[in-house]
């Protein structure tokens, strides 16, 4: 059986000069980081920029010795992504010109229709659009905990640390979020047949 | 009176219980049971960065490393 190398080991080897180790870390975590960013940033090109900046910043910090491992590499990367997203919104607020809402369909228009048939792709787009819209309707604190748990895959302990609240508060927010989402699903008449 | 179902209860050792991908705190709150429909719906949103984007990032990192 192939042994999975831990994040910590990959970082240690990267610091010692094995460049490819960081590439492994990117491949391991890219989907979670990208999903996290795209659920906040609707402009696809901008989300891609923040995705790249996140990993470049991670490298910078690792090389500067600012990362001390406590088994929470992904949670640390998410914190960096989170800060970059906040920086972006601060800049936008200062400029007061661009609305994030203008880019509603950008991400979905960029999904390629090459894999599978077109009908399936359209259904997938519709589902993506519904999920996004519903998540964006949640209050900020509830939205954050849903994104961090279900897309960034952080544990409640990590979410509590990242958002600066107690575990019970994070859990409470999740319960309210799920109740609200179910209500939205009922309003939109979305039902799932579960196995 | 005979004890109920003592022979039919299978003993599960601690090591048989796989909790690797389980957040035990979440499990204790029963979200997965109570909100299976909502969670399944949320999980239908899966997005991958395009291969080109990952490649561009790795190229940048390699260039910076030189």
Interface residues (C-beta under 8 A of the other chain):
Chain A: X19 X22 X23 X26 X27 X30 X31 X34 X35 X38 X48 X51 X52 X55 X56 X59 X107 X127 X128 X131 X132 X135 X146 X149 X150 X151 X155 X156 X157 X167 X171 X174 X175 X178 X181 X182 X185 X190 X191 X192 X194
Chain B: X23 X25 X26 X29 X31 X34 X35 X36 X37 X38 X39 X40 X41 X42 X43 X44 X45 X46 X47 X48 X49 X53 X54 X56 X57 X58 X60 X61 X62 X64 X65
